[in-house]
Amino acid sequence: MNDQELERKLHAALEHAAPDDVEAVLARLGPQNGEIIPISAPKRRKRILPWIAAACLALAIGGGVAGVRYQQANAVASVVSLDVNPCVRLEVNREEKVLSATPVNDDANQILDGMDLTGTDLEVAVNAIIGSLLKHGYVDELANSVLISVEDDDLTRGAALEEKLTGEISQVLESASINGAILSQSFATDDALQQKAEEYGISQGKAALIQTLVDSSSHLTFESLVGLSINELNLLANSEAAADLTDQSGEQESIRSTGTASQSGYVGVDAATQTALTHAGVQQSQLDYLEADYDYEDGRMVYEVEFGVSGVEYEYDIDAATGAIIKAEQEGQTIQTPAPGQTQQPQGGSSGTISSQEARDIALSNAGVALSDTRELEVELEADDGCYKVEFKSGRYEYEYEISVADGRILSAERDD
């Protein structure tokens, strides 16, 4: 038997072992409707590879961290305001990067003109602003005060930033040969203070300073102080008019002062004291006590001079700019004072007719301005009025005086900003 015959026999055997019985099977199933139902093989579910899942998780975490960092970089942590008369408001983040620089008043537009401080370091921005204030004449020897205010709900961070900026600005002023006077303060967000600042069109820093002065005084009012310059507020802050500049707990000062505010625009406490003593007809050797300091009365800066002689008390208000006597009282009784705009014979003045040069010197002495610091100085004799008219400019101020030809008395004095 060869291979082919063997293959045929095996084929026949298999056919007999598995007979074709389809008809019998269908008969047992019963009637058929002819519908064919396809049966598909089940699909295998794909498994997400572990490394893909890990990558997605890392991406989610990384995106979250990046989002937090972006939010922190653009979140305002502190608000710094720099006041002279122009005021600039800086919003900074936790890294002390400037987020925005905003002029609070019209004068500040000139200070920020041409400067884009967004994204710069706070110290760089402050240097640029102080430099611009110096350039435009807002900070000089006649008005040398700067107010630094830091608003930060983290009081420790705010105090540290306040101290840092005080040192930075002191160095800038010193390099410009300005004997600067810096007031600084830090405080948390205060809605009531913000409302007052918006009402009067001033910075929240200046509003905080004024409120502190008002709280420490028995007669100063917020409304009366709004129009004062930072230099004038500085003089008051360091005077007996506001002797206790502490917070409510009394544990720390709420306003810190560095340097001495300029008094060049005023007659000086010694001259004001002498005016009061001369008017009262007493000598300094007769005094039981003497107190003299700045105050603010009836819309003007004054020297409040108080002294006693043989148990009798005297109180004077002397106009700080002109030296005129505003008020004179003796034991509560009003003393007759010179006519409005008049003052006593200037110290060092001469009797009889004075020269135009003497009139000039009287005006300059009263203004506290050196001849070398003046511009556009003019002295004219007005014979009909019996006076010399003296006009000059110094710093950002304009001065105008009328000096009596007969005795050198200051008949009127004006200083315009």
C-alpha positions as CSV (number, residue, x, y, z in Angstrom):
1,M,0.0,0.0,0.0
2,N,1.5,3.2,-1.1
3,D,1.0,6.6,0.5
4,Q,-1.8,7.8,-1.8
5,E,-3.9,4.7,-1.0
6,L,-3.4,5.1,2.7
7,E,-4.5,8.8,2.5
8,R,-7.8,7.7,0.7
9,K,-8.6,5.1,3.3
10,L,-8.1,7.6,6.2
11,H,-10.3,10.2,4.4
12,A,-13.1,7.7,4.1
13,A,-12.8,6.6,7.7
14,L,-13.2,10.2,8.9
15,E,-16.3,10.8,6.8
16,H,-18.0,7.8,8.4
17,A,-16.9,8.9,11.9
18,A,-18.5,12.3,11.5
19,P,-21.6,11.9,9.2
20,D,-23.3,14.9,7.6
21,D,-26.4,15.1,9.7
22,V,-27.3,18.7,9.2
23,E,-30.9,18.0,8.2
24,A,-31.5,16.0,11.4
25,V,-30.1,18.7,13.6
26,L,-32.3,21.4,12.0
27,A,-35.4,19.2,12.3
28,R,-34.8,18.9,16.0
29,L,-34.5,22.8,16.3
30,G,-38.0,23.4,15.0
31,P,-39.2,26.0,12.4
32,Q,-36.7,28.6,11.2
33,N,-37.5,32.1,10.1
34,G,-34.4,32.5,8.0
35,E,-32.7,35.3,10.0
36,I,-29.0,35.1,10.4
37,I,-27.5,36.5,13.6
38,P,-23.8,37.4,13.2
39,I,-21.6,36.7,16.1
40,S,-18.5,38.8,16.5
41,A,-15.5,37.9,18.4
42,P,-15.1,40.1,21.5
43,K,-12.5,42.9,21.2
44,R,-9.6,42.9,23.6
45,R,-9.6,46.0,25.9
46,K,-6.4,48.0,25.5
47,R,-4.5,48.7,28.7
48,I,-3.2,52.3,29.4
49,L,0.4,52.0,29.7
50,P,1.7,52.9,33.2
51,W,4.2,55.5,31.8
52,I,1.4,57.4,30.1
53,A,-0.5,57.7,33.3
54,A,2.5,58.8,35.2
55,A,3.2,61.5,32.6
56,C,-0.4,62.8,32.9
57,L,0.0,63.0,36.6
58,A,3.3,64.9,36.4
59,L,1.7,67.3,33.9
60,A,-1.2,68.0,36.2
61,I,1.1,68.6,39.2
62,G,3.4,70.7,37.1
63,G,0.5,72.8,35.8
64,G,-0.8,73.3,39.3
65,V,2.6,74.5,40.6
66,A,3.0,76.8,37.6
67,G,-0.5,78.2,38.2
68,V,0.3,78.9,41.9
69,R,3.6,80.6,41.0
70,Y,1.8,82.7,38.4
71,Q,-0.8,83.7,40.9
72,Q,1.8,84.6,43.5
73,A,3.8,86.6,41.0
74,N,0.8,88.7,40.1
75,A,-0.8,89.0,43.5
76,V,-0.4,92.3,45.4
77,A,1.4,91.7,48.6
78,S,2.2,95.4,49.6
79,V,1.2,98.8,48.5
80,V,3.9,101.5,48.8
81,S,3.1,105.2,48.5
82,L,5.7,108.0,48.2
83,D,4.3,111.4,49.1
84,V,5.9,114.9,48.9
85,N,3.1,116.8,47.3
86,P,3.1,114.6,44.2
87,C,2.2,111.1,45.3
88,V,3.0,107.9,43.5
89,R,1.4,104.6,44.5
90,L,3.2,101.3,43.8
91,E,1.7,97.8,44.0
92,V,4.3,95.1,44.6
93,N,4.3,91.3,44.9
94,R,6.1,89.1,47.4
95,E,9.3,89.3,45.5
96,E,9.2,93.1,45.6
97,K,8.6,93.4,41.9
98,V,6.4,96.4,40.8
99,L,3.1,95.3,39.5
100,S,1.8,98.8,38.9
101,A,2.8,102.5,39.4
102,T,-0.1,105.0,39.6
103,P,-0.1,108.8,40.0
104,V,-2.4,109.7,42.9
105,N,-2.7,113.4,41.9
106,D,-2.0,115.6,38.9
107,D,1.5,116.6,39.9
108,A,2.5,112.9,40.0
109,N,1.8,112.6,36.3
110,Q,4.8,114.7,35.6
111,I,6.9,112.6,38.0
112,L,6.0,109.4,36.2
113,D,6.2,110.8,32.7
114,G,8.1,108.5,30.4
115,M,8.7,105.9,33.0
116,D,7.4,102.3,32.8
117,L,8.2,100.8,36.2
118,T,6.1,97.6,35.8
119,G,8.3,94.5,36.4
120,T,11.2,96.4,37.9
121,D,12.6,95.9,41.4
122,L,11.0,98.1,44.0
123,E,14.3,99.7,45.0
124,V,15.0,100.6,41.4
125,A,11.5,102.1,41.0
126,V,11.9,104.1,44.3
127,N,15.2,105.5,43.1
128,A,13.7,106.6,39.8
129,I,10.8,108.3,41.5
130,I,13.0,110.2,44.1
131,G,15.3,111.2,41.2
132,S,12.3,112.6,39.3
133,L,11.1,114.5,42.4
134,L,14.5,116.0,42.7
135,K,14.7,116.9,39.0
136,H,11.4,118.7,39.1
137,G,12.2,120.6,42.2
138,Y,9.7,119.0,44.6
139,V,12.4,118.0,47.0
140,D,14.9,120.6,48.0
141,E,16.3,122.4,51.0
142,L,13.1,124.4,51.4
143,A,10.9,121.3,51.3
144,N,13.0,118.3,52.2
145,S,10.3,115.9,53.6
146,V,9.2,112.6,52.1
147,L,6.5,110.3,53.5
148,I,6.9,106.6,53.0
149,S,3.8,104.5,53.6
150,V,3.6,100.7,53.4
151,E,0.2,99.0,53.4
152,D,0.5,95.3,54.1
153,D,-1.7,92.9,56.1
154,D,1.5,91.1,57.1
155,L,2.7,93.8,59.6
156,T,6.1,92.2,60.1
157,R,6.8,92.2,56.4
158,G,5.4,95.8,56.1
159,A,7.7,97.1,58.9
160,A,10.7,95.5,57.3
161,L,9.9,97.0,53.9
162,E,9.4,100.4,55.5
163,E,12.8,100.3,57.2
164,K,14.5,99.2,54.0
165,L,13.0,102.0,51.9
166,T,13.8,104.6,54.5
167,G,17.5,103.7,54.3
168,E,17.4,103.6,50.5
169,I,15.7,107.1,50.1
170,S,18.1,108.5,52.8
171,Q,21.0,107.5,50.6
172,V,19.5,108.9,47.5
173,L,18.9,112.3,49.1
174,E,22.3,112.3,50.7
175,S,23.9,111.7,47.3
176,A,22.0,114.7,46.0
177,S,23.4,116.8,48.9
178,I,19.9,117.2,50.4
179,N,19.5,116.9,54.2
180,G,16.3,114.9,53.9
181,A,13.7,114.4,56.5
182,I,11.7,111.1,56.1
183,L,8.5,110.2,57.8
184,S,7.6,106.5,57.5
185,Q,4.7,104.3,58.6
186,S,3.3,100.9,57.9
187,F,-0.3,99.7,58.5
188,A,-2.8,97.0,57.5
189,T,-5.7,97.5,55.1
190,D,-8.2,100.0,56.5
191,D,-11.5,100.5,54.7
192,A,-12.4,103.7,56.7
193,L,-9.0,105.2,55.9
194,Q,-9.3,104.3,52.2
195,Q,-12.7,106.0,52.1
196,K,-11.3,109.2,53.6
197,A,-8.4,109.1,51.1
198,E,-10.8,108.8,48.2
199,E,-13.1,111.5,49.6
200,Y,-10.2,114.1,49.8
201,G,-8.3,112.9,46.8
202,I,-5.1,112.1,48.7
203,S,-3.1,108.9,49.2
204,Q,-4.0,106.4,52.0
205,G,-0.5,107.1,53.4
206,K,-1.2,110.8,53.8
207,A,-4.6,110.1,55.2
208,A,-3.1,107.8,57.8
209,L,-0.5,110.5,58.8
210,I,-3.2,113.1,59.1
211,Q,-5.4,110.8,61.1
212,T,-2.5,110.1,63.5
213,L,-1.9,113.8,64.0
214,V,-5.6,114.4,64.7
215,D,-5.8,111.5,67.1
216,S,-2.9,112.9,69.1
217,S,-4.2,116.5,69.2
218,S,-7.0,118.2,71.0
219,H,-7.7,120.8,68.3
220,L,-6.4,119.6,64.9
221,T,-9.0,118.3,62.5
222,F,-8.7,116.1,59.4
223,E,-10.3,118.6,57.1
224,S,-8.0,121.4,58.1
225,L,-4.8,119.4,57.5
226,V,-5.6,117.9,54.1
227,G,-4.2,120.9,52.2
228,L,-0.8,120.9,54.0
229,S,2.4,119.7,52.4
230,I,4.3,116.7,53.7
231,N,6.9,119.1,55.0
232,E,4.3,121.1,57.0
233,L,2.8,117.9,58.3
234,N,6.3,116.7,59.3
235,L,6.9,119.9,61.3
236,L,3.6,119.3,63.1
237,A,4.4,115.6,63.7
238,N,7.5,116.6,65.5
239,S,6.0,119.4,67.5
240,E,4.1,119.7,70.8
241,A,0.9,120.0,68.7
242,A,1.2,116.2,68.2
243,A,3.5,115.1,70.9
244,D,2.3,111.5,71.3
245,L,2.5,109.8,68.0
246,T,2.0,106.3,69.3
247,D,-0.5,103.6,68.4
248,Q,-3.5,102.8,70.6
249,S,-1.5,100.2,72.5
250,G,1.3,102.6,73.2
251,E,3.8,99.9,72.6
252,Q,5.4,101.4,69.4
253,E,5.5,104.5,67.4
254,S,3.1,104.6,64.5
255,I,5.1,107.2,62.7
256,R,8.9,107.1,62.5
257,S,10.9,110.3,61.7
258,T,14.4,110.5,60.3
259,G,16.2,113.9,59.8
260,T,14.8,117.4,60.4
261,A,12.0,119.0,58.3
262,S,13.1,122.2,56.6
263,Q,12.2,125.5,58.3
264,S,13.7,127.7,55.6
265,G,10.3,129.1,54.6
266,Y,9.6,130.4,58.1
267,V,10.8,133.1,60.4
268,G,12.1,130.7,63.0
269,V,11.2,129.9,66.5
270,D,13.7,132.3,68.0
271,A,12.4,135.3,66.0
272,A,8.8,134.3,66.9
273,T,9.7,134.1,70.5
274,Q,11.3,137.5,70.5
275,T,8.2,139.0,68.8
276,A,6.0,137.7,71.6
277,L,8.4,138.9,74.3
278,T,8.8,142.3,72.8
279,H,5.0,142.7,72.4
280,A,4.5,141.7,76.0
281,G,7.2,144.1,77.2
282,V,9.3,141.5,79.0
283,Q,12.8,140.2,78.9
284,Q,13.8,136.6,78.6
285,S,15.6,136.9,82.0
286,Q,12.2,137.6,83.6
287,L,10.6,134.4,82.4
288,D,9.3,131.7,84.8
289,Y,9.1,129.3,81.8
290,L,9.0,129.4,78.0
291,E,7.6,127.0,75.4
292,A,7.5,127.6,71.7
293,D,6.7,125.2,68.9
294,Y,4.8,124.8,65.6
295,D,1.0,124.6,65.5
296,Y,-1.7,125.0,63.0
297,E,-4.4,127.6,63.6
298,D,-7.0,129.2,61.3
299,G,-5.6,127.8,58.1
300,R,-2.0,128.7,58.6
301,M,1.2,127.4,60.2
302,V,2.0,129.3,63.4
303,Y,4.4,129.3,66.3
304,E,2.6,128.9,69.6
305,V,4.6,130.7,72.2
306,E,3.7,130.3,75.8
307,F,5.6,131.8,78.8
308,G,5.1,133.0,82.4
309,V,6.3,136.1,84.2
310,S,5.9,136.5,87.9
311,G,3.0,134.0,87.9
312,V,1.2,135.7,84.9
313,E,0.8,133.4,81.9
314,Y,1.0,134.6,78.3
315,E,0.1,132.8,75.1
316,Y,0.9,134.0,71.5
317,D,0.3,132.7,68.0
318,I,2.8,134.0,65.6
319,D,2.4,133.5,61.8
320,A,5.2,131.2,60.9
321,A,5.6,132.6,57.4
322,T,5.4,136.4,58.1
323,G,6.1,136.8,61.8
324,A,2.9,138.7,62.4
325,I,1.1,138.3,65.7
326,I,-2.1,136.4,65.1
327,K,-3.2,136.0,68.7
328,A,-2.0,137.4,72.1
329,E,-3.5,136.4,75.4
330,Q,-2.6,137.2,79.0
331,E,-4.3,134.9,81.7
332,G,-7.1,134.3,79.2
333,Q,-7.5,138.0,78.4
334,T,-6.9,139.2,74.8
335,I,-4.0,141.7,74.5
336,Q,-4.1,144.4,71.8
337,T,-2.1,143.3,68.8
338,P,-0.8,145.1,65.7
339,A,-3.1,145.7,62.7
340,P,-3.5,142.7,60.4
341,G,-0.4,142.1,58.3
342,Q,1.8,144.1,60.6
343,T,4.6,142.9,62.9
344,Q,7.2,144.3,65.2
345,Q,10.3,146.2,64.3
346,P,12.5,143.4,62.8
347,Q,15.4,142.4,64.9
348,G,18.5,144.3,63.7
349,G,16.4,146.9,61.8
350,S,17.1,150.6,62.1
351,S,14.9,153.5,63.0
352,G,14.1,156.3,60.5
353,T,14.0,155.9,56.8
354,I,15.5,152.7,55.5
355,S,17.2,152.0,52.1
356,S,16.0,149.6,49.4
357,Q,18.9,147.3,50.3
358,E,17.8,147.3,54.0
359,A,14.2,146.5,52.8
360,R,15.5,143.7,50.7
361,D,17.5,142.2,53.6
362,I,14.5,142.5,56.0
363,A,12.4,140.5,53.5
364,L,15.0,137.8,52.9
365,S,15.7,137.5,56.7
366,N,12.0,137.1,57.3
367,A,11.7,134.4,54.6
368,G,14.8,132.6,55.8
369,V,16.3,132.7,52.3
370,A,19.9,133.6,51.4
371,L,20.5,136.2,48.7
372,S,22.4,133.7,46.7
373,D,19.3,131.4,46.6
374,T,17.0,134.0,45.1
375,R,15.8,134.5,41.5
376,E,14.1,137.5,39.9
377,L,14.7,139.7,42.9
378,E,13.0,143.2,42.6
379,V,12.8,146.0,45.0
380,E,10.5,149.0,44.2
381,L,9.7,152.1,46.1
382,E,6.0,152.9,46.3
383,A,6.2,156.4,47.6
384,D,2.4,156.9,47.8
385,D,2.1,153.9,50.2
386,G,5.3,154.7,52.1
387,C,6.7,151.2,51.5
388,Y,9.1,149.1,49.5
389,K,7.7,146.3,47.5
390,V,10.1,143.3,47.5
391,E,9.5,140.4,45.2
392,F,11.7,137.3,44.6
393,K,11.6,133.6,43.9
394,S,13.4,130.8,45.7
395,G,13.0,127.1,45.2
396,R,9.4,126.6,44.1
397,Y,8.1,129.5,46.1
398,E,7.3,133.1,45.1
399,Y,7.6,135.8,47.8
400,E,6.1,139.3,48.0
401,Y,6.7,141.8,50.8
402,E,5.8,145.3,51.6
403,I,8.3,147.0,54.0
404,S,7.7,150.3,55.7
405,V,10.0,153.0,54.5
406,A,9.8,154.8,57.8
407,D,10.8,152.1,60.2
408,G,11.3,148.8,58.3
409,R,8.2,147.1,59.6
410,I,6.8,144.3,57.5
411,L,3.4,145.6,56.4
412,S,2.5,142.4,54.4
413,A,4.0,139.2,53.4
414,E,2.9,136.5,51.0
415,R,4.4,133.2,49.9
416,D,2.8,131.3,47.0
417,D,3.6,127.7,46.0
